[in-house]
Amino acid sequence: MFKFSEFSDMCIKCGKCIPGCTIHGINPDETTSPRGFLDLLKGVEVGEIELDKNAKDIFESCFLCNQCVEICPNSIPTDFMIENVRAEIAEKFGIAWFKRAFFYLLKNRWAYDLVSRLGFYFQTCGFKIEQEKNAMRSRFSIPLLHKGRLLPYFKKKPFLKKYPERIKTQNPQKKVAIFIGCMANYNYTEVGDALIKVLKFLNVDIFIPKKQLCCGAPAYFTGDFKTVKELVEYNITYFESFIDEVDAIIVPEATCTAMLKKDYEEFITYHMPEWLERHKKIKSKIFGTTEWFYKYTDLKERLAKLPKEKEKITYHDACHFGKVFNIRKEPRALISQNYQINEMENPDMCCGFGGITIQSEKFHLARKEGLKKAEMIKKVDAEIVSAECSACRMQITEHLDKVGDNKKFMHPVELIAKAIENGENSE
């Protein structure tokens, strides 16, 4: 069993983690608070608490938003401990069939491509109906697809099939590889389209690794460590084949970025330490898109020369950028060159996506948090809400619909690409 006391004993019970804890905010019980989780985890380790279905229910209620890790004076990795106990839960109770099927797709691109192709044609033939706001209401019995859900639909062609592997620009200043992420590859392909446009604008040569697989975050947050290990080994080995050719691997997804940099490192340290040095080299070149644009290009200065856009923006800080890497100023600094930003009350508050378990068996929790976030966004004088995360996009879009707000969701890279395109057309 994982040695939970190695970290739980560091907790001084100060309670700083509790006010902003996502699950505690909608289920105010000491049990479902970071320090409550830590006490329970130690109890499981020493045999005082049985890892039964009640414990399973408690540990699967954490949203893994990292708020507690960010604010903890001892930086206790509560999220990492929850992920490890979920692995023991998965080993004891198994993993639901639809999750196992999904994780199979994550490891087999050909199968995911086939499902996306079938999904596109079925949804356009009425197998899924009532298209609203670039999403679909589904009528299936799979928990994620239960009645009333507003879910993203599959695009006709995945991002990885839309472009050649190498895109050359005139007088290139840099060369980057794109790790697109599953949702941006299959559902929100406009994010990748915008990213290509911005990179061309900057005269950056583009490499799109066609054999990339999922980062493994959905399996990791569920406790399927076998799938995680396979994806870690595959992705690191694949990245090594081109890492010396590029200045960076840029990722338009907060969760994927955190998984590839932070979660891989934690997982490798405790479960496959022989891969640490190999990951270290890869990690040093992985960046979120706006972070890399802000730090390593002159995009901000070039955007400042373009006309202002009329739309007002409110920005949501995805947990896996804001809380994990403190990436907050970078997207705002870029967007504000062309758009007015009107901040919501608490941009840092988790949207409530929470992973595949929260979105399926525990969707009532996602709904509670999602409605809180949506009501917050609804109050803002803005036409567009933006975040650097497709999971946030799915969650926020669904719950804005539920509270009757018609704000459009756009990734910051989409906003930047729009400003560039309008600037070019005005010349």
N, C-alpha and C positions, 0 to 999 in steps of 0.2 A: 504493500500500500504506500502511496505517496506520503511523504513525511510532512503533513500539514503544520505540525507544531513548529517547524523551522521558521515559519512566518507568523503563525497565529500568536505565538508568544511575544511577538514584537508589538502587538496591539496594546496601547496604554489606556484604552477605553475613554478617550477624550471626547468622542462623539462629534468631532468636526465633520465626519463623513456623512452623518445622518441627514442634515437639512436638504442637501441636494441629491440624495440617493433616489434614483428613479423608481425602483420598486417600493421603497419605503414611503415615497410621496403618494402612491395610490393604494398602498396597503400598509398603513402605519402600525407595524408590529415589530417589536425588537428582534423577533426571529428573522424577519426579512429586512435586515439592515446589515451593513458591512460587518460591524462588530458581532452581530448575531450570527452571521454566516461563519465568521472565524471561530467562534466558540463551538458551534455545531461541528465544524470540520475537525477541530481537535478532538471533540467527543467521539467522532467516527473513528479517528485514528487510534485512540486508546481503548476503543471497545465499549465506551459508555453509551453510545448512541448507535442503534442499528441502522444500517443503510437500507431502510425499507421504503415502501411506496410513499409514505408521508415525508421522509427525508428527500426522496426523489422530487416530490412536488415542490418542496421548499427550494432546493438547489436549482431547479429548472426555472424558477421565477425571476432570477437575476437577469437584468437586461444587458449586463456586461458593458455598461456605458463608460466605465473607467473614471467616473467622477470621484469615487472614493480613493482611487490610486493617486489621482492628481492632487487631492487636497490633504492626504494623509501625511503627517509630519515624519513618519518613518517610511513612506512610500511602499507600504505593504501591497504586494501584487495580488489583491483579492480576486481579481478577474482570472489570473492564472490558476489560482487554487480552485475556483469554481469550475474552470475548464477541466482540471484534473479529476475532480470528484465526479464530474459528468462522465468521464471516461470509465470510471469504476461502476457508475450507474448503468452505462450502456453495456458493459460486460456482464453485469448481473441480470438486467431486465431485458436486454436486447434493444434494437432500434426499430422503430416503426417501419413498415414495408415501404411506404411512400418516401421516407427519408433515405432508405437504402437505395431505392431506385434513383432518386435524385443524385445521390453521391456517386452512383455508377456513371451517370451522365457527366459529372464533373471530371471524372478520370478518363472518359472516352469521348473525345471531341466528335468523332464520326456519329456517335449515338445522339449526342446533344444537337448536332446539326440536323439529323433526321427528325428529331422531335420538334425542333423549331420550324422546319419546313412543313411538317404535317400540321403543326399548331397554326401556322400562318394560313394555310388553306382551309382548315376546319373553321377557324374563327371568321373567315370571310365568306364561308358557305352557310353560316347560321348555326354551326355547332355550338359556338359561343355567340351571344347576341347582346344587344343593348350597349353598343360602343358609346363611351362617354369620356371626354377629356383625355383622349389618347390612351384609354384603358378599357378593360373589359369586365363586365359583370359575369361571373361564372356560375354554373348550375350543377356542379359535380359534388360527389360525396367526400372527396379528399378534403381534410380539414382546412387546408390553405385556400381551397376553392369553394368554401361553403357559400350558401345563398347570401347575396348582398355585398360581397366583396368587390372592390373596384381595383382590378389588377392590370398591370401593363401587358400589352399584347406583343406577339412575336412580329418582327419586321420580316419583309420578304427575303432579304439577304443579310446575313450577319456581317458585322463590320470587317471581320477577318477575311471575308470573301469579296469585299467590295473594292479593295485596293491591291495593287501589286506589293510584293514584299519590300521592295526598295523604291523610294521616291526621292529623286535628286532635285536639288534646287540650284539656282545660279549663285555662284560665289558663296558656297555654304560656309557659315561660321562655326557650326557645330553639327554633331550627328547624334541623334537619340533613337532609342528603341521605345516602342509603345507596348505596355502591358495594359490591355484594354479592360479586363474584368468581364465577368459573365453577363451581367445585366446590360452593360453598355455594348457588349458584342451582339446580344440577341434582341434586346428590348428597346434600349435607348441609343440606337446607332447614331442619332444626331449629335451625340457627344463626341464620338470619334470623328465624324465629319467636320465638326467645328475645330477639333484639335488639329486635324490635318491642315485646315485653312490657316490657323494661327502659326503653325510651324513653317508653312510656306511663306507667310508674311515676314517671318523672321529669318528667312533663308537658312533654315535648318534642314539638313538631310535627315530623312526618315527611314527607319528600319522597322518593319512590322513582322515580328517573329510569328510565323504562321502555325508553328507547332506548340504554342503556349497552351497550358491547361489552367484550370481554376487555381487560385492561390490556396484554396482549401479552407477558407474561413467558415463556410456553413458546416462542414464536417467537424472542424475544431470546436466550434461553439456548442455542438451537439454531443461531443465526446467520442466521435468515431476516429480514434487515434491511428487505426490501421490505414484508413484512407489518407489522413494527414501525413503520415510518414511517407506513403507512396508519392504524394504530390510534392512534398518537400524535396525528396530525392530527385524526382523528375525535373522540377523547375530549376533547382540549383544547377543540376548537370546541364540542362538546356541553356540556362543563362551563361554558364561558363563558356559555351561554344561561341558566343559573340561579345562577351563583356568587354574585351580589350578593344573592340572596334568602335564602341560608342562612348560618348561623354556621360550619358545618363540613361536610365530606364525610367521613363515618366509614366505615372499611373493616374488616371482621372477619377479614381475611386478611393475615398478615405479608408474604407474597411480593407480593401486589397493592399493599400500601402502599409497600413498598420500590421496586417498579417505577414507580409513579405519582409518587413523590417523588424518589428518588435516581437510579434508572436512566434515567428520562425526562430528567432534567437532564444527565446525562453524555452520553446519546445525542444530545440536542439540541445540546449545546455543540459537539460534533465533527461532527455530520452534518446539522444543520438549525438553525444558530445564530439565524436570523431568528425562531425561535419562542421564544427564551429569555425575553423579557419576558412573553409570554403565559402561559408555563408558570409563571413566578415567582408570579403572582397565584393561580393554581390551587393550586400547591404549598403556599402558606401556610395553606390551609384543609383540607388532607388529614391525617387522623389515624387511627391504629389505634383500635379501639373502647375498650379498657381505658385507653389513654393519654388519650383525650378524656374519658372518664368520670371518671378520677382528677383531671385537671387543671382541668376546666371545669364540673363538677357537684358536688353534695353527696351523690353516691351512697354514698361510703364511710360518711359519717355516718348516712345513712338505713339502710344495711345493718346497722350496728352495733346498731340498735334491734330487729332481727328475731331470732327464735330461732336457736340454733346447729343445724346439720345434723349427722347422725351419721356421714356418710361422711368418710373421710380422703382427702386429695388429694396427689398428687405432681405437680410442675409441670415441664414441659419448655420451655426457652427456644428458640423457633423462631429459626433463624439470622437471618432477615430482620427480626426485631425486636431480639433481644438483641445480636447482633454489629453490625448496621447502625445502629440507633438507640439502643442501650443501654436499651431498654424491658424492664426486668426487675422492678423494684419495683412498678410500677403494677398488673399483674394480681394479684400476690401480696397487695398491700395491700387490694384489693377482696375477693378470695376468702377471705382469712383472717378477715374479719369474721364469717363464718358456717361456715367449715370449718377443720379442722385440716390444716395443710400439713406433710407429711413429705418433706423434700428427698431426691432421689436423689443419688448420688455426684457426678455431673457434669451438672447440668441444661443446661449450655451445649453439650455434645457433640452434634454434628450427628446427626440421625436417619438420614440417608443417602438422602433422597428424590432430590435431585440434578438434577431436571428430566427431560424426556421421553426424552432419549438415555440417561441412566443407568437410567431405568426400563424401557427397551426393549432396545437392543442391548447395554448394559452392566449388565444387572440383577444379574449376579454380584457387582458392586461394591456395589450397593444392598443386596443380601442380606447381605454381610459386615458392613457398617456397621449395617444394621438389626438384625441379631442381637446385635451388641455393645450397642446401645442397649436392646434388649428385655431382655437379661439384666440390665442395670443397673436397669431399671424393675421387673423381677420381684422383686428383692431388697427393695424398699421395702414397708413396712407401709402399704398404702393400697388402697382399692377403685377409685379413679378416677385416671387420668392425664389431664392437661389441657395444652393448648397453643393458641395463637391462630393456627392455621394448618391448613387442610384437607389440604395436602400432607403435613404431619407426621402428621395424623390417619390418612391412608391408609397411610403407611409404618409407623407405630408399631402400628396395629391389626393389620396383616398379620403383623408379626414377633412381636408378643406371642402371636399364635396359634401361630406356629412354635415358640416356647419353652414353650408350655403354660401361659401366664399368662392368667387370665380378667378382668383389669382392664378396666373400661369406659373409653372415651375420651369426654370431654366438653369442649367449648369453654368458656373461662372465662365467656363471656356466658350459656351454658346453665346453668352452676352458679349464677350470680347470679339468673337468671330463676327457677330452681327454688327458691332461698331466698325470693324475693319471693312466689312462688305459695304456698309452704307457710306463710309468714308471714301472708298474707291469709286463708288457710283456717283458721288457728288463732285468728283474731280472733272 
